[in-house]
Amino acid sequence: MINSMKYLVIIEPCEDGGYSAYVPDLPVCFSVGGTLEETKANIKEAIELYLDELKEEGKSIPIPSQKLTELIEIAA
């Protein structure tokens, strides 16, 4: 049985086009992409590679925090 984990990923548009993404629970894990779909695929791969590297080094895998996100609409 394979365990799965869900990490919060923050995706932001870049000024020159495309997107950047990072994982708050994995401080050195980030990626970019030309489209939203590409960015999502790239950050997933970056997370997997980062966690594989930690395993190879015998380090513990960070447990995803229970951060919640919400978009709050206000009148501007």
Secondary structure, 3 states (H helix, E strand, C coil): CCCCCCCCCEEEECCCCCEEEECCCCCCCEEEECCHHHHHHHHHHHHHHHHHHHHHCCCCCCCCCCCCCCCCCCCC
